[in-house]
Amino acid sequence: MFDLQIPPDPAQEPPVAALTAPAWDLTVGLIAATVQLDQRNADPSTRRVGTGFLVDAPRPDGSPRTVLVTAHHVLNGMPASDARIGWRVQMPEGRWRFTPEPVRIRSESGDPVWTRHPERDIAVMEISAPPEFAHAAIPLGWLAEADALDAWQVGPGDELFTLGYPHGYSSNTAGFPILRAGRVSSWPLTPIESFPVFLLDFPVFPGNSGGPVFWTPAARKLPGSVQPDHPFIAGVVVSEVRPGEGRLGIGIVAHAVYVREAIALLDAASP
Protein backbone atom coordinates (compact mmCIF):
# COMPACT_ATOMS: atom_id res chain seq x y z
CA MET A 1 0.00 0.00 0.00
CA PHE A 2 1.45 3.37 -1.01
CA ASP A 3 1.08 6.38 1.24
CA LEU A 4 1.08 8.99 -1.49
CA GLN A 5 -1.30 11.90 -1.20
CA ILE A 6 -1.89 15.56 -1.96
CA PRO A 7 -3.28 16.84 1.35
CA PRO A 8 -3.26 20.28 2.89
CA ASP A 9 -0.15 20.80 5.00
CA PRO A 10 -0.95 21.71 8.63
CA ALA A 11 2.31 23.67 8.78
CA GLN A 12 0.76 26.22 6.43
CA GLU A 13 -2.25 26.83 8.64
CA PRO A 14 -2.63 29.08 11.70
CA PRO A 15 -2.68 27.70 15.27
CA VAL A 16 -5.93 26.41 16.72
CA ALA A 17 -7.55 26.58 20.11
CA ALA A 18 -6.10 24.30 22.77
CA LEU A 19 -7.29 20.75 23.04
CA THR A 20 -8.84 20.29 26.45
CA ALA A 21 -9.42 16.85 27.93
CA PRO A 22 -9.60 15.36 31.41
CA ALA A 23 -6.25 14.12 32.70
CA TRP A 24 -7.76 10.66 33.15
CA ASP A 25 -8.60 10.34 29.45
CA LEU A 26 -6.10 7.73 28.42
CA THR A 27 -7.23 7.92 24.81
CA VAL A 28 -5.83 11.45 24.71
CA GLY A 29 -2.57 10.00 26.00
CA LEU A 30 -2.32 7.78 22.92
CA ILE A 31 -3.20 10.74 20.71
CA ALA A 32 -0.34 12.70 22.26
CA ALA A 33 2.11 9.89 21.43
CA THR A 34 1.10 9.66 17.75
CA VAL A 35 2.79 11.71 15.03
CA GLN A 36 2.63 12.31 11.31
CA LEU A 37 5.58 11.25 9.13
CA ASP A 38 5.98 12.72 5.67
CA GLN A 39 8.39 13.46 2.87
CA ARG A 40 7.98 15.63 -0.22
CA ASN A 41 8.03 13.82 -3.54
CA ALA A 42 9.88 14.92 -6.68
CA ASP A 43 6.62 16.65 -7.57
CA PRO A 44 6.56 19.24 -4.76
CA SER A 45 2.77 19.37 -4.80
CA THR A 46 2.63 15.83 -3.44
CA ARG A 47 4.08 14.10 -0.43
CA ARG A 48 4.24 10.63 1.02
CA VAL A 49 2.59 10.37 4.42
CA GLY A 50 2.42 7.75 7.12
CA THR A 51 1.78 7.47 10.84
CA GLY A 52 4.10 6.70 13.72
CA PHE A 53 3.89 6.54 17.50
CA LEU A 54 6.39 6.91 20.31
CA VAL A 55 7.35 4.30 22.88
CA ASP A 56 9.33 4.87 26.06
CA ALA A 57 11.76 1.96 25.76
CA PRO A 58 14.80 2.37 28.05
CA ARG A 59 18.12 0.96 26.84
CA PRO A 60 19.43 -2.27 28.38
CA ASP A 61 21.52 -0.17 30.81
CA GLY A 62 18.38 1.64 31.99
CA SER A 63 19.12 4.97 30.32
CA PRO A 64 16.10 6.69 28.73
CA ARG A 65 15.27 6.16 25.09
CA THR A 66 12.38 7.25 22.88
CA VAL A 67 11.59 4.88 20.02
CA LEU A 68 9.55 5.74 16.94
CA VAL A 69 7.36 2.88 15.68
CA THR A 70 5.80 2.74 12.22
CA ALA A 71 5.28 0.37 9.31
CA HIS A 72 8.47 -0.53 7.45
CA HIS A 73 6.97 0.36 4.08
CA VAL A 74 6.28 3.92 5.26
CA LEU A 75 9.99 4.67 5.75
CA ASN A 76 11.15 2.42 2.94
CA GLY A 77 8.98 4.38 0.51
CA MET A 78 10.71 7.65 1.42
CA PRO A 79 13.89 7.79 -0.70
CA ALA A 80 15.43 11.01 0.67
CA SER A 81 17.71 10.98 3.69
CA ASP A 82 15.38 13.12 5.83
CA ALA A 83 11.68 12.81 6.54
CA ARG A 84 9.58 15.17 8.61
CA ILE A 85 8.08 14.29 11.95
CA GLY A 86 5.04 16.30 12.99
CA TRP A 87 5.73 17.71 16.42
CA ARG A 88 3.06 19.88 18.03
CA VAL A 89 3.73 22.72 20.46
CA GLN A 90 1.28 24.20 22.94
CA MET A 91 1.59 27.98 23.06
CA PRO A 92 1.53 29.98 26.31
CA GLU A 93 -2.00 31.20 25.62
CA GLY A 94 -3.19 27.59 25.31
CA ARG A 95 -3.27 27.29 21.52
CA TRP A 96 -1.42 24.57 19.59
CA ARG A 97 0.96 24.94 16.69
CA PHE A 98 2.12 22.31 14.19
CA THR A 99 5.95 22.41 14.14
CA PRO A 100 7.34 19.60 11.96
CA GLU A 101 11.08 19.01 12.02
CA PRO A 102 13.41 16.88 9.89
CA VAL A 103 14.41 13.45 11.14
CA ARG A 104 17.23 11.47 9.56
CA ILE A 105 16.02 8.13 8.17
CA ARG A 106 18.94 7.22 5.88
CA SER A 107 22.70 7.44 6.20
CA GLU A 108 24.90 9.37 3.77
CA SER A 109 25.30 6.15 1.80
CA GLY A 110 21.51 5.78 1.57
CA ASP A 111 21.20 2.90 4.02
CA PRO A 112 18.21 2.86 6.39
CA VAL A 113 18.91 3.99 9.93
CA TRP A 114 15.78 2.29 11.19
CA THR A 115 15.58 -1.34 12.31
CA ARG A 116 13.14 -3.60 10.51
CA HIS A 117 11.49 -6.65 11.96
CA PRO A 118 12.87 -9.55 9.90
CA GLU A 119 9.45 -11.00 9.07
CA ARG A 120 6.83 -8.28 9.58
CA ASP A 121 6.13 -4.82 8.17
CA ILE A 122 7.34 -3.12 11.35
CA ALA A 123 10.11 -0.53 11.72
CA VAL A 124 11.56 1.09 14.82
CA MET A 125 14.23 3.71 15.35
CA GLU A 126 15.60 5.70 18.25
CA ILE A 127 14.87 9.40 17.94
CA SER A 128 15.61 12.58 19.82
CA ALA A 129 12.17 13.91 20.76
CA PRO A 130 11.23 17.22 22.37
CA PRO A 131 10.80 16.78 26.14
CA GLU A 132 7.00 16.97 25.99
CA PHE A 133 6.92 14.20 23.39
CA ALA A 134 9.44 12.05 25.21
CA HIS A 135 7.17 12.39 28.24
CA ALA A 136 4.11 11.49 26.14
CA ALA A 137 5.67 8.28 24.77
CA ILE A 138 3.69 5.23 25.88
CA PRO A 139 5.29 2.78 28.32
CA LEU A 140 6.91 -0.29 26.79
CA GLY A 141 4.64 -2.36 29.02
CA TRP A 142 1.60 -1.17 27.06
CA LEU A 143 2.70 -3.19 24.03
CA ALA A 144 0.68 -6.39 24.16
CA GLU A 145 2.74 -9.54 24.63
CA ALA A 146 2.05 -12.81 22.82
CA ASP A 147 -0.47 -14.09 25.38
CA ALA A 148 -2.08 -10.73 26.22
CA LEU A 149 -5.06 -10.94 23.87
CA ASP A 150 -6.00 -14.32 25.33
CA ALA A 151 -5.53 -13.10 28.90
CA TRP A 152 -7.69 -10.05 28.24
CA GLN A 153 -10.25 -12.04 26.23
CA VAL A 154 -9.94 -9.91 23.11
CA GLY A 155 -11.88 -11.47 20.28
CA PRO A 156 -14.35 -10.95 17.42
CA GLY A 157 -16.65 -7.99 17.96
CA ASP A 158 -14.42 -6.21 20.45
CA GLU A 159 -13.84 -2.57 19.62
CA LEU A 160 -10.35 -1.17 19.18
CA PHE A 161 -9.24 2.34 18.33
CA THR A 162 -6.70 3.43 15.76
CA LEU A 163 -4.97 6.73 15.07
CA GLY A 164 -3.64 8.00 11.78
CA TYR A 165 -3.52 10.51 8.98
CA PRO A 166 -5.78 9.16 6.20
CA HIS A 167 -4.84 10.75 2.87
CA GLY A 168 -2.54 13.01 4.90
CA TYR A 169 -5.36 14.72 6.76
CA SER A 170 -5.14 15.50 10.46
CA SER A 171 -7.99 16.22 12.84
CA ASN A 172 -7.10 19.93 12.91
CA THR A 173 -4.45 22.42 11.83
CA ALA A 174 -2.35 21.57 14.90
CA GLY A 175 -1.53 18.20 13.33
CA PHE A 176 -3.29 15.88 15.78
CA PRO A 177 -4.15 12.45 14.36
CA ILE A 178 -7.65 11.31 13.49
CA LEU A 179 -9.16 8.81 15.92
CA ARG A 180 -11.25 6.01 14.46
CA ALA A 181 -12.76 2.81 15.78
CA GLY A 182 -13.27 -0.66 14.38
CA ARG A 183 -14.23 -4.10 15.56
CA VAL A 184 -12.03 -7.15 15.53
CA SER A 185 -13.25 -9.05 12.49
CA SER A 186 -11.17 -12.22 12.37
CA TRP A 187 -10.79 -15.39 14.42
CA PRO A 188 -8.70 -16.88 15.86
CA LEU A 189 -6.21 -14.21 16.84
CA THR A 190 -3.75 -16.58 18.47
CA PRO A 191 -1.39 -18.35 18.59
CA ILE A 192 0.51 -15.49 17.03
CA GLU A 193 2.98 -17.87 15.42
CA SER A 194 0.10 -19.15 13.28
CA PHE A 195 -1.84 -15.87 12.99
CA PRO A 196 0.71 -13.03 12.85
CA VAL A 197 -1.92 -10.50 11.77
CA PHE A 198 -5.59 -9.94 12.49
CA LEU A 199 -8.36 -7.99 10.78
CA LEU A 200 -10.06 -4.84 11.98
CA ASP A 201 -13.34 -3.62 10.49
CA PHE A 202 -12.42 -0.09 9.43
CA PRO A 203 -11.50 1.43 6.04
CA VAL A 204 -7.76 1.93 5.58
CA PHE A 205 -6.48 4.79 3.46
CA PRO A 206 -2.99 5.89 2.44
CA GLY A 207 -1.53 7.60 5.50
CA ASN A 208 -2.99 5.17 8.04
CA SER A 209 -0.04 2.80 7.77
CA GLY A 210 2.05 2.65 10.93
CA GLY A 211 -0.75 3.83 13.19
CA PRO A 212 -1.34 2.17 16.57
CA VAL A 213 -4.34 -0.08 17.15
CA PHE A 214 -5.19 0.07 20.82
CA TRP A 215 -7.67 -0.36 23.64
CA THR A 216 -8.55 2.09 26.39
CA PRO A 217 -11.55 2.04 28.74
CA ALA A 218 -13.39 4.27 26.25
CA ALA A 219 -13.63 1.33 23.84
CA ARG A 220 -16.48 -1.18 24.04
CA LYS A 221 -15.95 -4.80 25.00
CA LEU A 222 -18.42 -7.64 24.85
CA PRO A 223 -20.48 -8.08 28.04
CA GLY A 224 -18.94 -10.47 30.54
CA SER A 225 -15.42 -10.30 29.12
CA VAL A 226 -12.33 -9.35 31.10
CA GLN A 227 -11.59 -5.65 31.49
CA PRO A 228 -7.82 -5.05 31.10
CA ASP A 229 -6.17 -3.19 33.97
CA HIS A 230 -4.41 -0.68 31.71
CA PRO A 231 -4.54 0.56 28.10
CA PHE A 232 -2.62 -1.52 25.60
CA ILE A 233 -1.41 -1.44 22.01
CA ALA A 234 -2.77 -4.50 20.23
CA GLY A 235 -0.88 -3.91 16.99
CA VAL A 236 0.08 -1.68 14.10
CA VAL A 237 -1.85 -0.97 10.89
CA VAL A 238 0.23 -2.37 8.04
CA SER A 239 -2.17 -2.78 5.11
CA GLU A 240 -5.74 -3.38 4.01
CA VAL A 241 -7.66 -6.26 2.49
CA ARG A 242 -7.88 -5.49 -1.22
CA PRO A 243 -9.18 -8.18 -3.57
CA GLY A 244 -7.94 -7.09 -6.98
CA GLU A 245 -9.04 -3.53 -7.60
CA GLY A 246 -11.82 -3.69 -5.01
CA ARG A 247 -11.79 -2.57 -1.40
CA LEU A 248 -13.46 -4.29 1.53
CA GLY A 249 -12.97 -1.59 4.16
CA ILE A 250 -10.96 -3.95 6.38
CA GLY A 251 -7.56 -3.22 7.87
CA ILE A 252 -4.70 -5.66 8.44
CA VAL A 253 -3.00 -5.31 11.82
CA ALA A 254 0.35 -6.81 12.80
CA HIS A 255 0.48 -7.90 16.45
CA ALA A 256 2.27 -5.62 18.89
CA VAL A 257 4.60 -8.43 19.93
CA TYR A 258 6.50 -7.77 16.70
CA VAL A 259 7.14 -4.22 17.86
CA ARG A 260 8.60 -5.68 21.05
CA GLU A 261 10.79 -7.98 18.97
CA ALA A 262 11.99 -5.11 16.76
CA ILE A 263 12.88 -3.05 19.84
CA ALA A 264 14.80 -6.06 21.15
CA LEU A 265 16.85 -5.93 17.94
CA LEU A 266 17.69 -2.31 18.79
CA ASP A 267 18.86 -3.52 22.19
CA ALA A 268 21.03 -6.20 20.59
CA ALA A 269 22.68 -3.57 18.40
CA SER A 270 23.42 -1.26 21.35
CA PRO A 271 27.14 -0.98 22.20
C-alpha beads as a LAMMPS data file, in Angstrom:
LAMMPS data file: protein, C-alpha beads

271 atoms
270 bonds

1 atom types
1 bond types

-500.0 500.0 xlo xhi
-500.0 500.0 ylo yhi
-500.0 500.0 zlo zhi

Masses

1 110.0

Atoms # bond

1 1 1 0.000 0.000 0.000
2 1 1 1.455 3.370 -1.009
3 1 1 1.078 6.376 1.244
4 1 1 1.083 8.991 -1.493
5 1 1 -1.302 11.898 -1.195
6 1 1 -1.886 15.558 -1.963
7 1 1 -3.282 16.843 1.351
8 1 1 -3.256 20.279 2.893
9 1 1 -0.150 20.797 4.997
10 1 1 -0.947 21.713 8.626
11 1 1 2.305 23.674 8.775
12 1 1 0.763 26.218 6.426
13 1 1 -2.251 26.828 8.638
14 1 1 -2.635 29.075 11.700
15 1 1 -2.675 27.705 15.267
16 1 1 -5.928 26.411 16.717
17 1 1 -7.549 26.578 20.110
18 1 1 -6.095 24.302 22.768
19 1 1 -7.288 20.753 23.036
20 1 1 -8.835 20.285 26.454
21 1 1 -9.423 16.849 27.933
22 1 1 -9.596 15.359 31.410
23 1 1 -6.254 14.118 32.699
24 1 1 -7.759 10.657 33.148
25 1 1 -8.604 10.342 29.454
26 1 1 -6.095 7.725 28.416
27 1 1 -7.232 7.921 24.805
28 1 1 -5.830 11.450 24.706
29 1 1 -2.574 9.999 25.995
30 1 1 -2.317 7.785 22.922
31 1 1 -3.200 10.739 20.705
32 1 1 -0.341 12.700 22.263
33 1 1 2.108 9.893 21.432
34 1 1 1.097 9.657 17.750
35 1 1 2.793 11.711 15.032
36 1 1 2.635 12.308 11.309
37 1 1 5.577 11.249 9.133
38 1 1 5.976 12.716 5.669
39 1 1 8.387 13.462 2.865
40 1 1 7.978 15.626 -0.217
41 1 1 8.032 13.823 -3.544
42 1 1 9.878 14.915 -6.679
43 1 1 6.625 16.651 -7.573
44 1 1 6.563 19.241 -4.756
45 1 1 2.766 19.374 -4.801
46 1 1 2.629 15.827 -3.444
47 1 1 4.079 14.103 -0.427
48 1 1 4.235 10.625 1.016
49 1 1 2.589 10.374 4.421
50 1 1 2.422 7.750 7.121
51 1 1 1.776 7.474 10.843
52 1 1 4.099 6.700 13.723
53 1 1 3.886 6.539 17.500
54 1 1 6.387 6.913 20.306
55 1 1 7.346 4.297 22.884
56 1 1 9.328 4.872 26.059
57 1 1 11.764 1.963 25.758
58 1 1 14.800 2.366 28.049
59 1 1 18.118 0.960 26.837
60 1 1 19.432 -2.265 28.382
61 1 1 21.522 -0.174 30.814
62 1 1 18.377 1.639 31.990
63 1 1 19.116 4.966 30.320
64 1 1 16.101 6.690 28.732
65 1 1 15.273 6.160 25.091
66 1 1 12.382 7.248 22.880
67 1 1 11.595 4.880 20.015
68 1 1 9.552 5.741 16.944
69 1 1 7.359 2.882 15.677
70 1 1 5.798 2.736 12.223
71 1 1 5.284 0.369 9.305
72 1 1 8.474 -0.526 7.451
73 1 1 6.971 0.362 4.076
74 1 1 6.278 3.918 5.255
75 1 1 9.989 4.670 5.751
76 1 1 11.155 2.423 2.936
77 1 1 8.977 4.383 0.506
78 1 1 10.714 7.650 1.418
79 1 1 13.891 7.792 -0.697
80 1 1 15.431 11.011 0.669
81 1 1 17.705 10.979 3.694
82 1 1 15.383 13.118 5.834
83 1 1 11.684 12.811 6.537
84 1 1 9.580 15.173 8.614
85 1 1 8.082 14.294 11.953
86 1 1 5.039 16.298 12.994
87 1 1 5.732 17.710 16.419
88 1 1 3.058 19.882 18.031
89 1 1 3.726 22.715 20.459
90 1 1 1.276 24.203 22.935
91 1 1 1.586 27.975 23.057
92 1 1 1.535 29.979 26.313
93 1 1 -1.998 31.203 25.624
94 1 1 -3.192 27.594 25.309
95 1 1 -3.266 27.286 21.517
96 1 1 -1.425 24.570 19.593
97 1 1 0.963 24.942 16.686
98 1 1 2.124 22.310 14.192
99 1 1 5.950 22.408 14.141
100 1 1 7.338 19.599 11.963
101 1 1 11.077 19.005 12.018
102 1 1 13.409 16.878 9.889
103 1 1 14.406 13.451 11.135
104 1 1 17.233 11.467 9.561
105 1 1 16.025 8.133 8.174
106 1 1 18.936 7.222 5.883
107 1 1 22.699 7.437 6.199
108 1 1 24.901 9.366 3.767
109 1 1 25.302 6.155 1.796
110 1 1 21.507 5.783 1.568
111 1 1 21.199 2.902 4.018
112 1 1 18.206 2.859 6.388
113 1 1 18.909 3.993 9.929
114 1 1 15.782 2.288 11.194
115 1 1 15.578 -1.340 12.307
116 1 1 13.140 -3.601 10.507
117 1 1 11.489 -6.649 11.958
118 1 1 12.870 -9.552 9.899
119 1 1 9.446 -11.004 9.068
120 1 1 6.832 -8.282 9.577
121 1 1 6.130 -4.818 8.168
122 1 1 7.344 -3.124 11.346
123 1 1 10.112 -0.526 11.715
124 1 1 11.564 1.089 14.822
125 1 1 14.232 3.713 15.351
126 1 1 15.596 5.696 18.254
127 1 1 14.872 9.398 17.944
128 1 1 15.607 12.580 19.822
129 1 1 12.165 13.909 20.759
130 1 1 11.233 17.224 22.371
131 1 1 10.800 16.777 26.139
132 1 1 7.004 16.966 25.989
133 1 1 6.922 14.199 23.390
134 1 1 9.441 12.047 25.212
135 1 1 7.169 12.390 28.240
136 1 1 4.105 11.488 26.140
137 1 1 5.672 8.280 24.775
138 1 1 3.693 5.232 25.878
139 1 1 5.287 2.784 28.319
140 1 1 6.905 -0.286 26.790
141 1 1 4.637 -2.362 29.019
142 1 1 1.595 -1.167 27.060
143 1 1 2.701 -3.188 24.029
144 1 1 0.680 -6.391 24.163
145 1 1 2.739 -9.544 24.631
146 1 1 2.054 -12.807 22.817
147 1 1 -0.472 -14.089 25.377
148 1 1 -2.084 -10.728 26.223
149 1 1 -5.065 -10.940 23.865
150 1 1 -6.001 -14.319 25.332
151 1 1 -5.532 -13.103 28.898
152 1 1 -7.693 -10.047 28.244
153 1 1 -10.250 -12.040 26.228
154 1 1 -9.939 -9.911 23.110
155 1 1 -11.883 -11.467 20.278
156 1 1 -14.348 -10.953 17.420
157 1 1 -16.649 -7.990 17.957
158 1 1 -14.421 -6.208 20.453
159 1 1 -13.841 -2.570 19.621
160 1 1 -10.352 -1.174 19.177
161 1 1 -9.242 2.338 18.328
162 1 1 -6.703 3.432 15.755
163 1 1 -4.966 6.734 15.068
164 1 1 -3.645 7.997 11.782
165 1 1 -3.521 10.513 8.976
166 1 1 -5.778 9.157 6.199
167 1 1 -4.839 10.748 2.874
168 1 1 -2.539 13.011 4.902
169 1 1 -5.364 14.721 6.759
170 1 1 -5.141 15.497 10.456
171 1 1 -7.991 16.225 12.843
172 1 1 -7.103 19.929 12.913
173 1 1 -4.448 22.415 11.831
174 1 1 -2.351 21.568 14.897
175 1 1 -1.531 18.196 13.328
176 1 1 -3.286 15.878 15.784
177 1 1 -4.147 12.447 14.362
178 1 1 -7.646 11.313 13.494
179 1 1 -9.157 8.812 15.921
180 1 1 -11.246 6.014 14.461
181 1 1 -12.758 2.810 15.781
182 1 1 -13.266 -0.656 14.377
183 1 1 -14.231 -4.096 15.563
184 1 1 -12.031 -7.152 15.532
185 1 1 -13.255 -9.050 12.487
186 1 1 -11.167 -12.219 12.369
187 1 1 -10.786 -15.386 14.424
188 1 1 -8.702 -16.878 15.857
189 1 1 -6.212 -14.207 16.845
190 1 1 -3.752 -16.585 18.468
191 1 1 -1.386 -18.353 18.587
192 1 1 0.506 -15.486 17.033
193 1 1 2.982 -17.872 15.418
194 1 1 0.099 -19.149 13.279
195 1 1 -1.841 -15.875 12.988
196 1 1 0.710 -13.035 12.848
197 1 1 -1.919 -10.496 11.775
198 1 1 -5.594 -9.941 12.489
199 1 1 -8.358 -7.993 10.776
200 1 1 -10.065 -4.836 11.975
201 1 1 -13.340 -3.618 10.486
202 1 1 -12.415 -0.089 9.427
203 1 1 -11.499 1.426 6.037
204 1 1 -7.757 1.926 5.581
205 1 1 -6.475 4.792 3.457
206 1 1 -2.986 5.886 2.436
207 1 1 -1.529 7.604 5.496
208 1 1 -2.991 5.168 8.037
209 1 1 -0.040 2.801 7.766
210 1 1 2.053 2.647 10.927
211 1 1 -0.750 3.829 13.195
212 1 1 -1.336 2.171 16.572
213 1 1 -4.341 -0.084 17.145
214 1 1 -5.190 0.067 20.822
215 1 1 -7.669 -0.359 23.637
216 1 1 -8.552 2.090 26.393
217 1 1 -11.554 2.044 28.745
218 1 1 -13.387 4.274 26.254
219 1 1 -13.632 1.328 23.836
220 1 1 -16.478 -1.180 24.036
221 1 1 -15.950 -4.802 24.999
222 1 1 -18.420 -7.643 24.853
223 1 1 -20.484 -8.076 28.043
224 1 1 -18.944 -10.467 30.540
225 1 1 -15.417 -10.296 29.120
226 1 1 -12.332 -9.354 31.104
227 1 1 -11.587 -5.646 31.495
228 1 1 -7.822 -5.054 31.101
229 1 1 -6.173 -3.192 33.972
230 1 1 -4.414 -0.679 31.708
231 1 1 -4.543 0.555 28.097
232 1 1 -2.624 -1.524 25.595
233 1 1 -1.408 -1.437 22.015
234 1 1 -2.771 -4.496 20.228
235 1 1 -0.880 -3.915 16.991
236 1 1 0.080 -1.681 14.098
237 1 1 -1.852 -0.967 10.892
238 1 1 0.225 -2.373 8.043
239 1 1 -2.173 -2.782 5.110
240 1 1 -5.741 -3.377 4.008
241 1 1 -7.663 -6.257 2.491
242 1 1 -7.876 -5.485 -1.218
243 1 1 -9.180 -8.178 -3.571
244 1 1 -7.944 -7.091 -6.984
245 1 1 -9.041 -3.530 -7.602
246 1 1 -11.819 -3.689 -5.012
247 1 1 -11.787 -2.574 -1.396
248 1 1 -13.464 -4.286 1.531
249 1 1 -12.969 -1.593 4.163
250 1 1 -10.964 -3.948 6.377
251 1 1 -7.558 -3.218 7.869
252 1 1 -4.695 -5.662 8.438
253 1 1 -3.002 -5.313 11.823
254 1 1 0.355 -6.808 12.802
255 1 1 0.477 -7.898 16.447
256 1 1 2.274 -5.619 18.892
257 1 1 4.597 -8.433 19.932
258 1 1 6.504 -7.774 16.703
259 1 1 7.143 -4.217 17.855
260 1 1 8.601 -5.683 21.048
261 1 1 10.793 -7.982 18.966
262 1 1 11.992 -5.111 16.758
263 1 1 12.884 -3.053 19.840
264 1 1 14.804 -6.064 21.150
265 1 1 16.851 -5.928 17.937
266 1 1 17.688 -2.313 18.789
267 1 1 18.856 -3.524 22.193
268 1 1 21.028 -6.196 20.587
269 1 1 22.677 -3.569 18.395
270 1 1 23.416 -1.259 21.353
271 1 1 27.137 -0.985 22.200

Bonds

1 1 1 2
2 1 2 3
3 1 3 4
4 1 4 5
5 1 5 6
6 1 6 7
7 1 7 8
8 1 8 9
9 1 9 10
10 1 10 11
11 1 11 12
12 1 12 13
13 1 13 14
14 1 14 15
15 1 15 16
16 1 16 17
17 1 17 18
18 1 18 19
19 1 19 20
20 1 20 21
21 1 21 22
22 1 22 23
23 1 23 24
24 1 24 25
25 1 25 26
26 1 26 27
27 1 27 28
28 1 28 29
29 1 29 30
30 1 30 31
31 1 31 32
32 1 32 33
33 1 33 34
34 1 34 35
35 1 35 36
36 1 36 37
37 1 37 38
38 1 38 39
39 1 39 40
40 1 40 41
41 1 41 42
42 1 42 43
43 1 43 44
44 1 44 45
45 1 45 46
46 1 46 47
47 1 47 48
48 1 48 49
49 1 49 50
50 1 50 51
51 1 51 52
52 1 52 53
53 1 53 54
54 1 54 55
55 1 55 56
56 1 56 57
57 1 57 58
58 1 58 59
59 1 59 60
60 1 60 61
61 1 61 62
62 1 62 63
63 1 63 64
64 1 64 65
65 1 65 66
66 1 66 67
67 1 67 68
68 1 68 69
69 1 69 70
70 1 70 71
71 1 71 72
72 1 72 73
73 1 73 74
74 1 74 75
75 1 75 76
76 1 76 77
77 1 77 78
78 1 78 79
79 1 79 80
80 1 80 81
81 1 81 82
82 1 82 83
83 1 83 84
84 1 84 85
85 1 85 86
86 1 86 87
87 1 87 88
88 1 88 89
89 1 89 90
90 1 90 91
91 1 91 92
92 1 92 93
93 1 93 94
94 1 94 95
95 1 95 96
96 1 96 97
97 1 97 98
98 1 98 99
99 1 99 100
100 1 100 101
101 1 101 102
102 1 102 103
103 1 103 104
104 1 104 105
105 1 105 106
106 1 106 107
107 1 107 108
108 1 108 109
109 1 109 110
110 1 110 111
111 1 111 112
112 1 112 113
113 1 113 114
114 1 114 115
115 1 115 116
116 1 116 117
117 1 117 118
118 1 118 119
119 1 119 120
120 1 120 121
121 1 121 122
122 1 122 123
123 1 123 124
124 1 124 125
125 1 125 126
126 1 126 127
127 1 127 128
128 1 128 129
129 1 129 130
130 1 130 131
131 1 131 132
132 1 132 133
133 1 133 134
134 1 134 135
135 1 135 136
136 1 136 137
137 1 137 138
138 1 138 139
139 1 139 140
140 1 140 141
141 1 141 142
142 1 142 143
143 1 143 144
144 1 144 145
145 1 145 146
146 1 146 147
147 1 147 148
148 1 148 149
149 1 149 150
150 1 150 151
151 1 151 152
152 1 152 153
153 1 153 154
154 1 154 155
155 1 155 156
156 1 156 157
157 1 157 158
158 1 158 159
159 1 159 160
160 1 160 161
161 1 161 162
162 1 162 163
163 1 163 164
164 1 164 165
165 1 165 166
166 1 166 167
167 1 167 168
168 1 168 169
169 1 169 170
170 1 170 171
171 1 171 172
172 1 172 173
173 1 173 174
174 1 174 175
175 1 175 176
176 1 176 177
177 1 177 178
178 1 178 179
179 1 179 180
180 1 180 181
181 1 181 182
182 1 182 183
183 1 183 184
184 1 184 185
185 1 185 186
186 1 186 187
187 1 187 188
188 1 188 189
189 1 189 190
190 1 190 191
191 1 191 192
192 1 192 193
193 1 193 194
194 1 194 195
195 1 195 196
196 1 196 197
197 1 197 198
198 1 198 199
199 1 199 200
200 1 200 201
201 1 201 202
202 1 202 203
203 1 203 204
204 1 204 205
205 1 205 206
206 1 206 207
207 1 207 208
208 1 208 209
209 1 209 210
210 1 210 211
211 1 211 212
212 1 212 213
213 1 213 214
214 1 214 215
215 1 215 216
216 1 216 217
217 1 217 218
218 1 218 219
219 1 219 220
220 1 220 221
221 1 221 222
222 1 222 223
223 1 223 224
224 1 224 225
225 1 225 226
226 1 226 227
227 1 227 228
228 1 228 229
229 1 229 230
230 1 230 231
231 1 231 232
232 1 232 233
233 1 233 234
234 1 234 235
235 1 235 236
236 1 236 237
237 1 237 238
238 1 238 239
239 1 239 240
240 1 240 241
241 1 241 242
242 1 242 243
243 1 243 244
244 1 244 245
245 1 245 246
246 1 246 247
247 1 247 248
248 1 248 249
249 1 249 250
250 1 250 251
251 1 251 252
252 1 252 253
253 1 253 254
254 1 254 255
255 1 255 256
256 1 256 257
257 1 257 258
258 1 258 259
259 1 259 260
260 1 260 261
261 1 261 262
262 1 262 263
263 1 263 264
264 1 264 265
265 1 265 266
266 1 266 267
267 1 267 268
268 1 268 269
269 1 269 270
270 1 270 271
